[in-house]
Amino acid sequence: MTHRTQIFAACHIRSILAILALLIAPLALVGCQSTGELWAPSVTQEHQPDDIPVPRQFTYDEQASWAYLEFQNARMPMRSLELVYWGERPVNELVEWYREQMPIHGWSLESEEQVGERRLVFSKDTESAEILLKRTPDENGRYYVTRLVTRVGVR
């Protein structure tokens, strides 16, 4: 390669790098502007999804529950939540109730097991819902109540 060809090649490479830098720089600036501060997810404590039924006379435990809904209306929706309820109905009755109610809301039963508590897993689109049911002593240890935990997330 002659000296003139080397200079031409070096100039050509610099030109390509300059064009790439001009194309990439606006993307970097837009990215910086969109984040602004450190991003912190918004977690809410009071949320009851329309597609997850709750049995009558079950009390919502606000202290033990949370819902992350930042992207629930995105093109590919994502929500993550754990909702805790307390009530008096027998676990077997609730298992049957959820087997009937969840399909009405578009969920399909995927699995069911009993290891210390009853666990039902349902799926719908890109999400899974886990229903956990267990009889446990109340906070005073005098009566047994049913603890219901609903977890929803991406499968």
C-alpha positions in Angstrom: 0.0 0.0 0.0 1.4 3.4 -0.9 1.7 6.3 1.5 -1.2 8.1 -0.4 -3.5 5.0 -0.1 -2.7 4.8 3.7 -3.6 8.4 4.2 -6.8 8.0 2.2 -7.8 4.9 4.2 -7.1 6.7 7.5 -9.3 9.6 6.4 -12.0 7.3 5.3 -12.1 5.5 8.6 -12.1 8.8 10.6 -15.1 9.9 8.4 -17.0 6.8 9.2 -16.3 7.1 12.9 -17.4 10.7 12.9 -20.7 9.8 11.2 -21.3 7.0 13.7 -20.5 9.4 16.6 -23.1 11.9 15.2 -25.7 9.1 14.9 -25.1 7.7 18.4 -24.7 11.0 20.4 -28.4 11.9 20.2 -29.4 8.5 21.4 -27.1 8.8 24.4 -28.5 12.3 25.2 -32.1 11.1 24.9 -31.3 8.2 27.2 -29.8 10.5 29.8 -32.8 12.9 29.7 -35.3 10.1 30.1 -33.8 8.7 33.3 -33.1 12.0 35.1 -32.7 10.6 38.6 -32.1 7.1 39.8 -35.1 5.1 39.0 -37.1 3.6 41.9 -40.0 1.3 41.4 -43.3 2.4 42.7 -44.8 -0.1 45.0 -48.4 0.3 46.2 -50.0 -1.3 49.2 -53.7 -1.0 48.2 -54.4 -2.8 45.0 -57.0 -5.4 44.1 -56.8 -6.6 40.5 -60.1 -7.0 38.6 -59.1 -10.5 37.3 -58.2 -12.1 40.7 -61.3 -12.8 42.8 -61.4 -12.7 46.6 -63.9 -14.6 48.6 -66.5 -12.7 50.6 -65.7 -11.8 54.1 -62.0 -12.1 53.7 -60.0 -9.1 55.2 -57.2 -7.5 53.3 -53.9 -7.4 55.2 -52.4 -4.1 54.1 -49.2 -4.5 56.0 -48.3 -7.9 54.5 -49.4 -7.0 50.9 -47.7 -5.2 48.0 -48.1 -4.6 44.3 -45.6 -3.5 41.7 -47.5 -2.1 38.8 -45.0 0.1 37.0 -45.4 -1.6 33.6 -48.9 -3.0 33.9 -50.1 -0.9 30.9 -47.0 -1.3 28.7 -47.0 -3.0 25.3 -45.9 -6.2 27.1 -47.6 -5.8 30.4 -45.9 -6.8 33.6 -47.2 -6.7 37.1 -45.9 -8.3 40.3 -48.0 -8.5 43.4 -48.5 -10.4 46.6 -51.8 -9.8 48.4 -52.6 -11.3 51.8 -56.1 -11.9 53.2 -57.6 -13.5 56.3 -60.9 -15.2 56.7 -63.0 -18.1 58.1 -63.8 -20.4 55.2 -62.3 -24.0 55.1 -59.4 -24.5 52.7 -61.1 -27.3 50.7 -64.1 -25.1 50.1 -61.8 -22.3 48.9 -59.9 -24.6 46.6 -63.2 -25.5 44.8 -64.2 -21.9 44.7 -61.0 -20.8 43.0 -61.2 -23.7 40.5 -64.6 -22.3 39.5 -63.9 -18.6 39.7 -60.4 -18.2 38.1 -61.5 -19.6 34.6 -64.3 -17.0 34.6 -61.6 -14.3 34.8 -59.5 -15.9 32.0 -57.1 -18.1 34.1 -56.3 -21.8 33.4 -55.4 -24.1 36.2 -51.8 -25.4 35.7 -51.0 -27.2 38.8 -52.2 -28.0 42.3 -50.3 -29.3 45.3 -50.4 -29.6 49.1 -47.2 -29.3 51.0 -48.0 -27.7 54.3 -50.5 -25.5 52.5 -52.7 -25.8 49.4 -51.2 -24.2 46.3 -53.0 -23.6 43.1 -51.2 -22.2 40.1 -53.0 -20.6 37.2 -51.8 -19.0 34.0 -53.1 -16.4 31.6 -51.3 -14.9 28.7 -47.8 -14.1 30.0 -48.7 -14.2 33.7 -49.0 -16.8 36.4 -51.1 -16.5 39.5 -50.4 -18.5 42.6 -53.1 -19.0 45.3 -51.8 -20.2 48.6 -54.3 -21.3 51.3 -53.5 -22.4 54.9 -55.3 -22.7 58.2 -53.2 -21.1 60.9 -53.7 -19.7 64.4 -54.8 -16.0 64.6 -52.4 -13.4 65.9 -53.5 -14.2 69.5 -53.1 -17.9 69.0 -56.7 -18.7 70.2 -58.5 -19.4 67.0 -57.7 -20.9 63.6 -58.2 -18.7 60.5 -57.5 -19.2 56.8 -54.6 -17.3 55.3 -55.0 -16.6 51.6 -52.0 -15.3 49.6 -52.3 -14.3 46.0 -49.1 -13.9 44.0 -49.1 -12.7 40.4 -46.1 -12.3 38.1 -44.6 -13.0 34.8 -44.2 -16.7 34.0 
